[in-house]
Amino acid sequence: MRFQTPLVPAVLIRRYKRFLADIRLMDGREVTAHCANPGAMQGLAEPGTRIWVEPNDDPRKKLKFGWRLVEHANGHFTGIDTGLPNRVLGDALRARQIPELAIYDTVLPEQKYGEKSRVDFLLRSANLPDAYVEVKSVTLSRQPGLVEFPDSVTERGTRHLRDLAEMARNGHSAVLFYLVQRTDAQAVSVARDIDPAYADAHAAARAAGVTMLSYRADISPQVITIGHRLFPDETHPLAL
């Protein structure tokens, strides 16, 4: 997925009210940008952080910049827009770039299922059970190379796991796809200390037959695409 408008660098002044960020552009202007991330953003919203934002000239939008990336001191990037993983994965599914899901030839986004839920993608192909795919954006890192989900309590995420488990028990294919928006990620784990209910639901979903896939995104200020799969690291007891 290529950004619609070329990103420009900026410096974060502060993030507040979850969806707002005051930033300083390279020409010295201080403006407010939209922060498309309702999570805690631990380690990603420190004042002085170098970030990348997407300008827009849409007269319907009050804020003329959208925060998209964090650039770390080591040169790695983190994508902070939680809306992008669905677009990135949607492109990859239609292009059959995910080997575990390439057998499906029909990709239907945002389909109703379960209890008061919409699945991110419903995949279909002749003579195969439907595949229900939920996507989660992973950005939390509290030790080098290890990323964790969730970064805050997520009742919605727990409900999705229960719905996926029910689909699996009913004979469908059910997949939870973790798109890791950090180029420095090497392993993925469940953050039980942050949300024990989510961790329990994750374990129950696995036992019910839900497939857990973790892929790292390739990220630059120009494009975000699906990278390679991250396999469970057995040194982490809650590895995905």
N, CA and C of each residue as an Amber inpcrd file, in Angstrom:
protein
   720
   0.8350000  -1.1800000   0.0000000   0.0000000   0.0000000   0.0000000
   0.8800000   1.2420000   0.0000000   0.7460000   2.0420000  -1.0530000
   1.5060000   3.2800000  -1.1460000   0.6720000   4.4200000  -0.5630000
   1.3160000   5.2810000   0.1990000   0.6100000   6.4220000   0.7590000
   0.0750000   7.2980000  -0.3740000  -1.1410000   7.7950000  -0.2110000
  -1.7670000   8.5980000  -1.2530000  -1.0160000   9.9010000  -1.5000000
  -0.4830000  10.4800000  -0.4240000   0.2790000  11.7230000  -0.5130000
   1.6480000  11.4810000   0.1180000   2.7370000  11.9280000  -0.4990000
   4.0590000  11.7140000   0.0990000   4.1280000  12.2300000   1.5370000
   4.6660000  11.3980000   2.4260000   4.7940000  11.7940000   3.8270000
   5.9010000  12.8290000   3.9910000   5.7410000  13.6430000   5.0330000
   6.7650000  14.6390000   5.3510000   7.1880000  14.4470000   6.8020000
   8.4510000  14.7170000   7.1190000   8.9300000  14.5310000   8.4940000
   8.4650000  15.6580000   9.4000000   8.3810000  15.3360000  10.6840000
   7.9960000  16.3150000  11.6950000   8.5280000  15.8450000  13.0360000
   8.3450000  16.6720000  14.0520000   8.7240000  16.3240000  15.4200000
   7.4730000  16.3970000  16.2820000   7.2640000  15.3670000  17.0970000
   6.0990000  15.3460000  17.9790000   6.2910000  16.2920000  19.1580000
   5.3230000  17.1570000  19.3640000   5.3160000  18.0110000  20.5440000
   4.5550000  17.3340000  21.6710000   3.3340000  16.8680000  21.3860000
   2.5670000  16.1130000  22.3800000   1.3970000  15.4330000  21.6960000
   0.9990000  14.3010000  22.2470000  -0.2200000  13.6160000  21.8430000
  -1.2290000  13.7640000  22.9730000  -2.5000000  14.0230000  22.6330000
  -3.5010000  14.2340000  23.6810000  -4.8850000  13.8950000  23.1350000
  -5.8080000  13.6540000  24.0580000  -7.1820000  13.2720000  23.7090000
  -7.2060000  12.1160000  22.7150000  -6.2350000  11.2490000  22.8180000
  -6.0830000  10.0450000  21.9980000  -5.8780000  10.3190000  20.5080000
  -6.7030000  11.1770000  19.9150000  -6.6960000  11.3150000  18.4640000
  -6.0570000  12.6150000  17.9650000  -5.4200000  13.3550000  18.8430000
  -4.8070000  14.6180000  18.4450000  -3.3220000  14.6280000  18.8000000
  -2.5380000  15.2840000  17.9620000  -1.1020000  15.4310000  18.2260000
  -0.6440000  16.7860000  17.7200000   0.0070000  17.5330000  18.5820000
   0.6440000  18.7740000  18.1570000   2.0340000  18.4210000  17.6440000
   2.3700000  18.9410000  16.4740000   3.6410000  18.5820000  15.8330000
   4.3320000  19.8400000  15.3150000   5.6490000  19.7070000  15.0920000
   6.4200000  20.7990000  14.5020000   6.9700000  20.3090000  13.1640000
   6.5860000  20.9690000  12.0870000   7.0790000  20.6310000  10.7630000
   8.5020000  21.1370000  10.5830000   9.1640000  20.6630000   9.5440000
  10.5540000  21.0320000   9.3260000  10.7260000  22.5130000   8.9930000
   9.6550000  23.1610000   8.5240000   9.7580000  24.5980000   8.2550000
   9.4720000  25.4490000   9.4910000   9.2790000  24.7900000  10.6530000
   9.0730000  25.4910000  11.9060000   7.6280000  25.6910000  12.2980000
   6.6920000  25.4220000  11.3960000   5.2750000  25.5880000  11.7250000
   4.8430000  24.5550000  12.7600000   4.0180000  24.9830000  13.6980000
   3.4180000  24.0670000  14.6600000   1.9410000  23.9120000  14.3110000
   1.5260000  22.6630000  14.0710000   0.1580000  22.3730000  13.6600000
  -0.3490000  21.1770000  14.4590000  -1.6550000  20.9320000  14.3740000
  -2.2620000  19.7710000  15.0110000  -2.5460000  18.7100000  13.9470000
  -2.1460000  17.4840000  14.2180000  -2.3540000  16.3720000  13.2930000
  -3.3230000  15.3620000  13.9030000  -3.9960000  14.6220000  13.0280000
  -4.8680000  13.5460000  13.4810000  -4.0280000  12.3160000  13.8110000
  -4.2790000  11.7240000  14.9640000  -3.5930000  10.5020000  15.3960000
  -4.5750000   9.3470000  15.3020000  -4.4240000   8.5200000  14.2900000
  -5.3780000   7.4380000  14.0330000  -5.0210000   6.1990000  14.8430000
  -5.0160000   6.3660000  16.1570000  -4.6620000   5.2550000  17.0370000
  -5.2800000   5.4900000  18.4130000  -6.2740000   4.6790000  18.8160000
  -6.9100000   4.8820000  20.1150000  -6.1800000   4.2100000  21.2710000
  -5.1030000   3.4840000  20.9690000  -4.4130000   2.7020000  21.9930000
  -3.5150000   3.5320000  22.8820000  -2.8050000   2.8310000  23.7690000
  -1.9290000   3.5030000  24.7270000  -0.6790000   4.0770000  24.0660000
  -0.2160000   3.4640000  22.9730000   0.9700000   3.9180000  22.2360000
   2.1860000   4.0470000  23.1420000   2.3900000   3.0550000  24.0030000
   3.5350000   3.0750000  24.9110000   4.8370000   3.1350000  24.1160000
   5.7010000   4.0960000  24.4760000   6.9980000   4.2180000  23.8410000
   6.9790000   4.8490000  22.4650000   5.8090000   5.2930000  22.0020000
   5.7010000   5.8320000  20.6470000   5.2930000   7.3000000  20.6240000
   4.9610000   7.8550000  21.7560000   4.4110000   9.2090000  21.7800000
   5.1880000  10.1330000  22.7100000   6.4900000   9.9210000  22.7990000
   7.3140000  10.7820000  23.6410000   7.5900000  12.1100000  22.9270000
   7.4490000  13.2340000  23.6310000   7.7790000  14.5230000  23.0120000
   9.1940000  14.5080000  22.4450000   9.3510000  15.0690000  21.2640000
  10.6560000  15.0980000  20.6100000  10.8710000  13.9580000  19.6370000
   9.9310000  13.0030000  19.5710000  10.0490000  11.8750000  18.6560000
   9.9610000  12.3430000  17.2100000  10.8250000  11.8080000  16.3670000
  10.7430000  12.0970000  14.9340000   9.6140000  11.2540000  14.3480000
   8.7090000  11.8930000  13.6370000   7.5560000  11.2060000  13.0650000
   7.4090000  11.5980000  11.5910000   6.5070000  10.8730000  10.9180000
   6.1810000  11.1830000   9.5320000   4.6710000  11.3440000   9.4340000
   4.2540000  12.4030000   8.7500000   2.8330000  12.7240000   8.6510000
   2.4330000  12.8530000   7.1860000   1.1450000  12.6280000   6.9440000
   0.6130000  12.6950000   5.5740000  -0.2240000  13.9660000   5.4150000
   0.1820000  14.8660000   4.5300000  -0.6090000  16.0810000   4.3130000
  -1.8760000  15.7670000   3.5040000  -2.8760000  16.6100000   3.6390000
  -4.0560000  16.5000000   2.7840000  -4.6150000  17.8950000   2.5320000
  -5.2750000  18.0350000   1.3880000  -5.9000000  19.3170000   1.0540000
  -7.4100000  19.1620000   0.9280000  -7.9530000  18.1620000   1.6250000
  -9.3830000  17.9060000   1.5880000 -10.1130000  18.9910000   2.3770000
 -10.9640000  19.7790000   1.7220000 -11.6550000  20.8610000   2.4440000
 -12.6130000  20.3540000   3.5180000 -12.9800000  19.0640000   3.4570000
 -13.8950000  18.4980000   4.4540000 -13.1740000  18.1350000   5.7390000
 -11.8440000  18.0960000   5.7160000 -11.0780000  17.7090000   6.8900000
 -10.5260000  18.9400000   7.5890000 -10.8200000  19.0240000   8.8800000
 -10.3410000  20.1620000   9.6650000  -8.8340000  20.0920000   9.8640000
  -8.3170000  18.8770000  10.1020000  -6.8880000  18.6960000  10.3310000
  -6.2070000  18.3400000   9.0130000  -5.1610000  19.0400000   8.6770000
  -4.5300000  18.9020000   7.3690000  -3.3370000  17.9560000   7.3520000
  -3.1170000  17.2750000   8.4790000  -2.0340000  16.2920000   8.5370000
  -2.5100000  15.0680000   9.3120000  -2.0940000  13.8920000   8.8660000
  -2.3720000  12.6520000   9.5810000  -1.0710000  11.9750000   9.9560000
  -0.9190000  11.6530000  11.2380000   0.3020000  11.0000000  11.7300000
   0.2830000   9.5460000  11.2730000   1.3550000   9.1100000  10.5990000
   1.4190000   7.7540000  10.0590000   2.5480000   6.8970000  10.6600000
   3.7390000   7.4720000  10.8390000   4.8970000   6.6710000  11.2460000
   5.6670000   7.3290000  12.3860000   6.3450000   6.4670000  13.1540000
   7.4060000   6.8900000  14.0780000   8.7220000   6.3920000  13.4940000
   9.7110000   7.2660000  13.4600000  11.0530000   6.8580000  13.0450000
  11.9310000   6.7840000  14.2950000  12.4590000   5.5920000  14.5730000
  13.2560000   5.3890000  15.7810000  14.7100000   5.8000000  15.5460000
  15.4370000   6.0020000  16.6380000  16.8200000   6.4440000  16.5480000
  17.6960000   5.4310000  15.8160000  17.2860000   4.1380000  15.8440000
  18.0750000   3.0950000  15.1730000  17.7210000   2.9480000  13.6950000
  16.8710000   3.8390000  13.1740000  16.5190000   3.8050000  11.7640000
  15.3060000   2.9700000  11.4360000  14.7560000   2.2430000  12.4170000
  13.5630000   1.4370000  12.1870000  12.3120000   2.3090000  12.2490000
  11.2300000   1.7630000  11.6750000   9.9570000   2.4830000  11.6490000
   8.8740000   1.6890000  12.3590000   7.9120000   2.4210000  12.9390000
   6.6820000   1.8450000  13.4640000   5.5110000   2.5730000  12.8190000
   4.5470000   1.8090000  12.2990000   3.3310000   2.3930000  11.7580000
   2.2940000   2.5280000  12.8640000   1.7890000   3.7260000  13.0900000
   0.8790000   3.9400000  14.2140000  -0.5880000   4.0370000  13.8000000
  -0.8730000   4.0650000  12.5150000  -2.2470000   4.1810000  12.0290000
  -2.9120000   2.8040000  12.0750000  -3.8640000   2.6090000  12.9870000
  -4.4970000   1.2970000  13.1410000  -5.4640000   0.9780000  12.0060000
  -5.7370000   1.9510000  11.1360000  -6.5980000   1.6790000   9.9950000
  -5.8600000   1.1020000   8.8060000  -4.5330000   1.2360000   8.7820000
  -3.7630000   0.7820000   7.6200000  -3.6360000  -0.7350000   7.4950000
  -3.5140000  -1.5050000   8.5900000  -3.3550000  -2.9500000   8.4280000
  -4.4470000  -3.6100000   7.5820000  -5.6980000  -3.1660000   7.7010000
  -6.7470000  -3.7660000   6.8870000  -6.5130000  -3.4980000   5.4040000
  -6.0780000  -2.3020000   5.0730000  -5.7970000  -1.9860000   3.6750000
  -4.6040000  -2.7870000   3.1580000  -3.5660000  -2.8790000   3.9900000
  -2.3680000  -3.6240000   3.5940000  -2.6910000  -5.0970000   3.4020000
  -3.4000000  -5.6840000   4.3640000  -3.7320000  -7.1030000   4.2440000
  -4.7200000  -7.3380000   3.1090000  -5.6880000  -6.4340000   2.9320000
  -6.6290000  -6.5890000   1.8300000  -5.9160000  -6.6710000   0.4920000
  -4.9450000  -5.7830000   0.2710000  -4.1580000  -5.8290000  -0.9710000
  -3.4270000  -7.1610000  -1.0960000  -2.8430000  -7.6250000   0.0100000
  -2.0720000  -8.8790000  -0.0230000  -2.9710000 -10.0830000  -0.2710000
  -4.1610000 -10.0970000   0.3230000  -5.0880000 -11.2130000   0.1130000
  -5.5510000 -11.2750000  -1.3390000  -5.8870000 -10.1230000  -1.8950000
  -6.3470000 -10.1170000  -3.2880000  -5.2340000 -10.5170000  -4.2570000
  -3.9890000 -10.2140000  -3.8820000  -2.8520000 -10.6000000  -4.7150000
  -2.3370000 -12.0030000  -4.3760000  -2.9770000 -12.6550000  -3.4090000
  -2.5950000 -14.0100000  -2.9550000  -1.1350000 -14.0620000  -2.5210000
  -0.7590000 -13.0770000  -1.7040000   0.6140000 -12.9970000  -1.2140000
   0.8080000 -13.6430000   0.1520000  -0.2890000 -14.1080000   0.7820000
  -0.1780000 -14.7940000   2.0650000  -0.2900000 -16.2900000   1.7880000
   0.8110000 -17.0340000   1.8460000   0.7800000 -18.4480000   1.4450000
  -0.3010000 -19.2620000   2.1470000  -0.5190000 -19.0080000   3.4450000
  -1.4920000 -19.7970000   4.1930000  -2.9250000 -19.5340000   3.7500000
  -3.1640000 -18.4290000   3.0390000  -4.5160000 -18.0460000   2.6320000
  -4.6570000 -17.8860000   1.1270000  -3.6300000 -18.2320000   0.3730000
  -3.6250000 -17.9910000  -1.0680000  -4.6030000 -18.8750000  -1.8220000
  -5.1250000 -19.9160000  -1.1920000  -6.0510000 -20.8250000  -1.8570000
  -7.4180000 -20.1900000  -2.0910000  -7.7130000 -19.1190000  -1.3630000
  -9.0210000 -18.4590000  -1.4850000  -8.9920000 -17.4280000  -2.6130000
 -10.0460000 -17.4430000  -3.4500000 -10.0780000 -16.5430000  -4.5970000
 -11.0790000 -15.3980000  -4.4490000 -11.8760000 -15.4050000  -3.3830000
 -12.8420000 -14.3320000  -3.1530000 -12.5680000 -13.6890000  -1.8070000
 -12.4160000 -12.3710000  -1.8140000 -12.1030000 -11.6130000  -0.5920000
 -13.2260000 -10.6190000  -0.3580000 -13.9780000 -10.8050000   0.7440000
 -15.0970000  -9.9340000   1.0730000 -14.7890000  -9.1910000   2.3760000
 -14.6360000  -7.8730000   2.3390000 -14.3450000  -7.1280000   3.5690000
 -15.5970000  -6.8320000   4.3710000 -15.4050000  -6.6720000   5.6860000
 -16.4430000  -6.1670000   6.5860000 -17.7710000  -6.9240000   6.4730000
 -17.7450000  -8.2060000   6.8410000 -18.9500000  -9.0280000   6.7870000
 -19.4540000  -9.3050000   8.2030000 -20.7720000  -9.2500000   8.3980000
 -21.3530000  -9.5250000   9.7090000 -21.1610000 -10.9940000  10.0760000
 -20.8830000 -11.2240000  11.3660000 -20.7610000 -12.5960000  11.8720000
 -20.7810000 -12.5460000  13.3840000 -20.8960000 -13.7170000  13.9990000
 -20.8080000 -13.8150000  15.4530000 -21.8530000 -12.9780000  16.1560000
 -21.4900000 -12.5410000  17.3570000 -22.3900000 -11.7670000  18.1950000
 -22.0310000 -10.2830000  18.1080000 -22.7990000  -9.5370000  17.3290000
 -22.6100000  -8.0860000  17.1830000 -21.2310000  -7.7390000  16.6320000
 -20.7110000  -8.5490000  15.7220000 -19.3760000  -8.3130000  15.1820000
 -19.4060000  -8.2530000  13.6630000 -18.3630000  -7.6660000  13.1230000
 -18.1000000  -7.7200000  11.6910000 -16.6970000  -8.2630000  11.5200000
 -16.5540000  -9.2840000  10.6950000 -15.2310000  -9.8380000  10.4590000
 -14.5220000  -8.9580000   9.4380000 -13.2200000  -8.7580000   9.6140000
 -12.4800000  -7.8860000   8.7040000 -12.5000000  -8.4250000   7.2820000
 -12.3010000  -9.7390000   7.1260000 -12.3360000 -10.3480000   5.8020000
 -12.9850000 -11.7200000   5.8710000 -13.8880000 -11.9690000   4.9430000
 -14.4490000 -13.2990000   4.7420000 -13.8860000 -13.8160000   3.4250000
 -13.2060000 -14.9520000   3.4790000 -12.5650000 -15.5360000   2.2970000
 -13.3590000 -16.7470000   1.8420000 -13.5230000 -16.8590000   0.5300000
 -14.2840000 -17.9810000  -0.0100000 -13.5980000 -18.5620000  -1.2410000
 -13.8280000 -19.8550000  -1.4380000 -13.3710000 -20.5390000  -2.6370000
 -14.1870000 -21.8230000  -2.7660000 -14.3900000 -22.2660000  -3.9660000
 -15.2170000 -23.4450000  -4.2050000 -14.6760000 -24.6610000  -3.4590000
 -15.5880000 -25.4010000  -2.8520000 -15.2760000 -26.6640000  -2.1620000
 -14.4000000 -26.4910000  -0.9220000 -14.3790000 -25.2770000  -0.3710000
 -13.6330000 -25.0320000   0.8610000 -14.5510000 -24.3700000   1.8830000
 -14.3430000 -24.6340000   3.1620000 -15.1080000 -23.8890000   4.1710000
 -14.7040000 -22.4270000   4.1460000 -15.6490000 -21.5520000   4.4650000
 -15.3230000 -20.1270000   4.5340000 -14.2260000 -19.8860000   5.5610000
 -13.4190000 -18.8550000   5.2990000 -12.3770000 -18.4620000   6.2460000
 -12.6970000 -17.0710000   6.7870000 -12.7680000 -16.9530000   8.1050000
 -13.0390000 -15.6910000   8.7720000 -11.7210000 -15.1340000   9.2940000
 -11.3570000 -13.9460000   8.8620000 -10.0440000 -13.3740000   9.1820000
 -10.2040000 -12.0370000   9.9000000  -9.7180000 -11.9680000  11.1200000
  -9.6480000 -10.7220000  11.8760000  -8.2060000 -10.2100000  11.8460000
  -8.0470000  -8.8860000  11.7820000  -6.7220000  -8.2680000  11.6980000
  -6.4760000  -7.4140000  12.9330000  -5.2970000  -7.5390000  13.5030000
  -4.9030000  -6.7000000  14.6340000  -3.5550000  -6.0420000  14.3250000
  -3.4540000  -4.7690000  14.6830000  -2.2100000  -4.0260000  14.5210000
  -1.3850000  -4.1370000  15.7920000  -0.1270000  -4.5230000  15.6570000
   0.7440000  -4.7430000  16.8160000   1.9030000  -3.7440000  16.7650000
   2.0440000  -2.9540000  17.8350000   3.1160000  -1.9500000  17.8760000
   3.8690000  -1.8920000  19.2010000   3.3430000  -2.5070000  20.2490000
   3.9610000  -2.3970000  21.5710000   5.2570000  -3.2050000  21.6420000
   6.3320000  -2.5710000  22.0930000   7.5980000  -3.2660000  22.3070000
   8.2110000  -2.7720000  23.6010000   8.3670000  -3.7110000  24.5660000
   8.9430000  -3.3380000  25.8570000  10.3190000  -3.9460000  26.0760000
  10.7670000  -4.7700000  25.1250000  12.1390000  -5.2580000  25.1410000
  12.5670000  -5.4750000  23.6980000  13.8430000  -5.3090000  23.4040000
  14.3040000  -5.3280000  22.0160000  13.8760000  -6.5960000  21.2680000
  13.3000000  -6.3930000  20.1050000  12.9320000  -7.5010000  19.2320000
  11.5950000  -8.1380000  19.5180000  11.0570000  -7.9410000  20.7270000
   9.7810000  -8.5650000  21.1010000   8.6570000  -7.5380000  21.0330000
   7.6080000  -7.8650000  20.3110000   6.4180000  -7.0170000  20.2780000
   5.2670000  -7.7790000  20.9180000   4.3000000  -7.0160000  21.4700000
   3.2200000  -7.6350000  22.2320000   1.8670000  -7.0260000  21.8620000
   0.8440000  -7.8310000  22.0550000  -0.5300000  -7.3720000  21.8590000
  -1.3750000  -7.9240000  22.9980000  -2.2970000  -7.0960000  23.5300000
  -2.5960000  -5.7080000  23.1920000  -1.7400000  -4.7390000  23.9920000
  -1.8660000  -3.4330000  23.6680000  -1.1370000  -2.4230000  24.4500000
  -2.0470000  -1.7540000  25.4690000  -3.3260000  -2.1560000  25.4960000
  -4.2780000  -1.6840000  26.4970000  -5.4120000  -2.7040000  26.5530000
  -6.2410000  -2.6310000  27.5690000  -7.3540000  -3.5850000  27.6930000
  -8.2730000  -3.4470000  26.4820000  -8.6310000  -4.5770000  25.8770000
  -9.4500000  -4.5560000  24.6740000 -10.5990000  -5.5540000  24.7840000
 -11.7330000  -5.0880000  25.2550000 -12.9160000  -5.9440000  25.3220000
 -13.3650000  -6.3500000  23.9200000 -13.2170000  -5.4410000  22.9870000
 -13.5810000  -5.7380000  21.5960000 -12.7100000  -6.8670000  21.0400000
 -11.3960000  -6.7990000  21.3110000 -10.5050000  -7.8460000  20.8420000
 -10.8280000  -9.1960000  21.4580000 -11.2020000  -9.1940000  22.7360000
 -11.5850000 -10.4360000  23.4090000 -12.8490000 -11.0100000  22.7820000
 -13.8130000 -10.1440000  22.4740000 -15.0430000 -10.6090000  21.8250000
 -14.7410000 -11.2150000  20.4570000 -13.8320000 -10.6020000  19.7140000
 -13.4650000 -11.1340000  18.4050000 -12.8790000 -12.5380000  18.5280000
 -12.0450000 -12.7470000  19.5350000 -11.4740000 -14.0820000  19.7420000
 -12.5650000 -15.1070000  20.0180000 -13.5370000 -14.7350000  20.8270000
 -14.6270000 -15.6630000  21.1340000 -15.4640000 -15.9570000  19.8960000
 -15.7040000 -14.9330000  19.0810000 -16.4570000 -15.1450000  17.8460000
 -15.6960000 -16.0500000  16.8810000 -14.3930000 -15.8390000  16.7560000
 -13.5840000 -16.6860000  15.8870000 -13.5810000 -18.1300000  16.3790000
 -13.4810000 -18.3010000  17.6910000 -13.5040000 -19.6540000  18.2520000
 -14.8110000 -20.3570000  17.9190000 -15.9210000 -19.6170000  17.9620000
 -17.2200000 -20.2070000  17.6280000 -17.2690000 -20.6040000  16.1530000
 -16.6970000 -19.7750000  15.2730000 -16.6440000 -20.1250000  13.8500000
 -15.8390000 -21.4050000  13.6430000 -14.7170000 -21.5200000  14.3430000
 -13.8830000 -22.7150000  14.2140000 -14.6290000 -23.9550000  14.7030000
 -15.3360000 -23.8260000  15.8110000 -16.0960000 -24.9740000  16.3320000
 -17.2230000 -25.3810000  15.3900000 -17.7010000 -24.4340000  14.5700000
 -18.7690000 -24.7250000  13.6210000 -18.2510000 -25.2370000  12.2810000
 -16.9530000 -25.4960000  12.2000000 -16.3990000 -26.1000000  10.9960000
 -15.8020000 -25.1390000   9.9880000 -15.7930000 -23.8570000  10.2880000
 -15.1870000 -22.8850000   9.3830000 -13.6960000 -22.7440000   9.6980000
 -12.9810000 -22.1160000   8.7930000 -11.6040000 -21.7200000   9.0670000
 -11.6360000 -20.3480000   9.7190000 -10.9160000 -20.1870000  10.8070000
 -10.8970000 -18.9120000  11.5420000  -9.4440000 -18.5130000  11.7700000
  -9.1390000 -17.2660000  11.4480000  -7.7550000 -16.7900000  11.4900000
  -7.6810000 -15.4390000  12.1910000  -6.7770000 -15.3340000  13.1370000
  -6.4450000 -14.0320000  13.7090000  -5.0920000 -13.6340000  13.1410000
  -5.0890000 -12.5460000  12.3750000  -3.8910000 -12.1090000  11.6610000
  -3.3050000 -10.8960000  12.3730000  -2.1330000 -11.0700000  12.9740000
  -1.4430000  -9.9750000  13.6460000  -0.4730000  -9.3400000  12.6530000
  -0.7700000  -8.1010000  12.2460000   0.1650000  -7.3820000  11.3890000
   1.0390000  -6.5130000  12.2850000   2.3050000  -6.8610000  12.3510000
   3.2510000  -6.1770000  13.2300000   3.8120000  -4.9690000  12.4890000
   3.4240000  -3.7910000  12.9480000   3.8530000  -2.5630000  12.2800000
   5.1450000  -2.0180000  12.8820000   6.1160000  -2.8930000  13.0830000
   7.4380000  -2.4930000  13.5770000   8.4830000  -3.2350000  12.7630000
   9.4050000  -2.4940000  12.1490000  10.4200000  -3.1560000  11.3350000
  11.5210000  -3.7860000  12.1740000  11.5320000  -3.5330000  13.4990000
  12.5500000  -4.1440000  14.3680000  12.0280000  -5.3860000  15.0850000
  10.8250000  -5.8480000  14.7460000  10.2200000  -6.9890000  15.4460000
  10.8490000  -8.3060000  15.0200000  11.0590000  -9.1850000  15.9990000
  11.5780000 -10.5240000  15.7400000  10.6630000 -11.6090000  16.2870000
   9.8500000 -11.2790000  17.2790000   8.9270000 -12.2510000  17.8770000
   7.7120000 -11.5030000  18.4080000   6.5910000 -12.2260000  18.5300000
   5.3380000 -11.6320000  18.9810000   4.7940000 -12.4400000  20.1520000
   4.2240000 -11.7330000  21.1350000   3.6930000 -12.4010000  22.3150000
   2.4210000 -11.7040000  22.7790000   1.6470000 -12.4010000  23.6050000
   0.4660000 -11.8220000  24.2290000   0.8840000 -11.0950000  25.5020000
   0.3850000  -9.8770000  25.6970000   0.7010000  -9.0900000  26.8900000
  -0.3070000  -9.4100000  27.9920000  -0.0980000 -10.5470000  28.6500000
  -1.0470000 -10.9870000  29.6760000  -1.1520000  -9.9940000  30.8230000
  -0.0390000  -9.3460000  31.1770000  -0.0790000  -8.4170000  32.2990000
  -0.9500000  -7.2060000  32.0050000  -1.1050000  -6.8680000  30.7350000
  -1.9440000  -5.7250000  30.3620000  -3.4120000  -6.1230000  30.2930000
  -3.7220000  -7.3070000  29.7350000  -5.1150000  -7.7290000  29.5990000
  -5.2190000  -9.2420000  29.7940000  -5.3580000  -9.7030000  31.0430000
  -5.4650000 -11.1450000  31.3020000  -6.6530000 -11.7930000  30.5990000
  -7.7750000 -11.0750000  30.4720000  -8.9580000 -11.6470000  29.8210000
  -8.6710000 -11.9280000  28.3510000  -7.9410000 -11.0270000  27.7090000
  -7.5770000 -11.2500000  26.3090000  -6.6540000 -12.4720000  26.1880000
  -5.6900000 -12.5780000  27.0890000  -4.7650000 -13.7080000  27.0470000
  -5.5120000 -15.0290000  27.2200000  -6.4840000 -15.0740000  28.1310000
  -7.2720000 -16.2920000  28.3290000  -8.0960000 -16.6140000  27.0920000
  -8.6960000 -15.5850000  26.4970000  -9.4990000 -15.7970000  25.2860000
  -8.6280000 -16.2500000  24.1240000  -7.4000000 -15.7400000  24.0680000
  -6.4570000 -16.1480000  23.0270000  -6.1280000 -17.6310000  23.1510000
  -5.8400000 -18.0730000  24.3670000  -5.5330000 -19.4850000  24.5860000
  -6.7310000 -20.3700000  24.2490000  -7.9310000 -19.9310000  24.6310000
  -9.1320000 -20.7050000  24.3510000  -9.4040000 -20.7730000  22.8470000
  -9.1540000 -19.6760000  22.1430000  -9.3670000 -19.6620000  20.6950000
  -8.4030000 -20.6070000  19.9950000  -7.1650000 -20.6190000  20.4320000
  -6.1910000 -21.5470000  19.8560000  -6.6410000 -22.9880000  20.0640000
  -7.1120000 -23.2810000  21.2690000  -7.5660000 -24.6390000  21.5810000
  -8.7680000 -25.0290000  20.7340000  -9.5750000 -24.0330000  20.3510000
 -10.7680000 -24.3000000  19.5390000 -10.4340000 -24.4610000  18.0630000
  -9.1950000 -24.1670000  17.6770000  -8.7900000 -24.3520000  16.2870000
  -8.5620000 -23.0790000  15.5000000  -8.5700000 -21.9180000  16.1770000
  -8.2950000 -20.6630000  15.4830000  -6.8080000 -20.6020000  15.1300000
  -6.5110000 -20.2820000  13.8780000  -5.1340000 -20.1370000  13.4180000
  -4.6160000 -18.7490000  13.7350000  -3.4330000 -18.6790000  14.3260000
  -2.8050000 -17.3970000  14.6380000  -1.6520000 -17.1660000  13.6610000
  -1.7390000 -16.0980000  12.8670000  -0.6810000 -15.7480000  11.9310000
  -0.1080000 -14.3870000  12.3040000   1.2140000 -14.2850000  12.3230000
   1.8840000 -13.0220000  12.6090000   2.8340000 -12.7060000  11.4590000
   2.6320000 -11.5570000  10.8410000   3.4990000 -11.0990000   9.7650000
   4.0170000  -9.7110000  10.1050000   5.2770000  -9.4830000   9.7710000
   5.8620000  -8.1650000   9.9710000   5.7100000  -7.3320000   8.7070000
   5.3370000  -6.0850000   8.8660000   5.2040000  -5.1880000   7.7240000
   6.5660000  -4.6220000   7.3330000   6.7300000  -4.4060000   6.0420000
   7.8640000  -3.6350000   5.5320000   7.3840000  -2.1910000   5.4300000
   8.0890000  -1.2800000   6.0920000   7.5990000   0.0910000   6.2370000
   8.6720000   1.0930000   5.8150000   8.2510000   2.0820000   5.0450000
   9.0790000   3.2300000   4.7150000   8.1600000   4.4370000   4.6010000
   8.6960000   5.6460000   4.5020000   7.8280000   6.8200000   4.3300000
   7.0830000   6.8350000   2.9890000   7.3670000   5.8750000   2.1300000
   6.6890000   5.8000000   0.8490000   5.5970000   4.7260000   0.8010000
   5.8200000   3.6020000   1.4850000   4.9380000   2.4570000   1.2870000
   4.9480000   1.5450000   2.5070000   3.8280000   0.8520000   2.7350000
   3.7470000  -0.2150000   3.7300000   3.2340000  -1.4590000   3.0130000
   3.9760000  -2.5550000   3.1190000   3.5850000  -3.8020000   2.4830000
   3.7710000  -4.9610000   3.4570000   3.2100000  -6.1130000   3.1070000
   3.4050000  -7.3220000   3.9050000   4.8340000  -7.8090000   3.7390000
   5.4840000  -8.0620000   4.8670000   6.8240000  -8.6230000   4.8390000
   6.7950000 -10.1260000   5.0790000   7.6930000 -10.6150000   5.9490000
   7.7710000 -12.0540000   6.1630000   7.0560000 -12.4590000   7.4450000
   6.7510000 -13.7380000   7.5440000   6.0410000 -14.2490000   8.7080000
   6.9780000 -14.3200000   9.9190000   6.4390000 -13.9910000  11.0800000
   7.1590000 -14.1530000  12.3410000   6.6460000 -15.4280000  13.0080000
   7.5210000 -16.3720000  13.2260000   7.1250000 -17.6330000  13.8300000
   7.2720000 -17.5640000  15.3470000   6.4950000 -18.3940000  16.0740000
   6.5510000 -18.3460000  17.5420000   7.9640000 -18.5480000  18.0680000
   8.3420000 -17.7400000  19.0170000   9.6160000 -17.8670000  19.7210000
   9.3280000 -18.5830000  21.0220000   9.7540000 -19.8110000  21.1200000
   9.3870000 -20.6580000  22.2740000  10.0220000 -20.1960000  23.5720000
  10.9630000 -19.2310000  23.4880000  11.5300000 -18.7080000  24.7340000
  10.5350000 -17.7830000  25.4340000   9.4910000 -17.3950000  24.7150000
   8.4450000 -16.5570000  25.2960000   7.1960000 -17.4280000  25.4900000
   6.7830000 -17.6830000  26.7110000   5.6880000 -18.6280000  26.9660000
   4.3610000 -18.2460000  26.3250000   4.1520000 -16.9710000  26.0250000
   2.8880000 -16.5530000  25.4060000   3.0900000 -16.1450000  23.9570000
   4.1600000 -16.6650000  23.3090000   4.4250000 -16.3080000  21.9340000
   3.2770000 -16.7280000  21.0350000   3.0010000 -15.8950000  20.0320000
   1.9150000 -16.1760000  19.1040000   2.3770000 -17.1450000  18.0210000
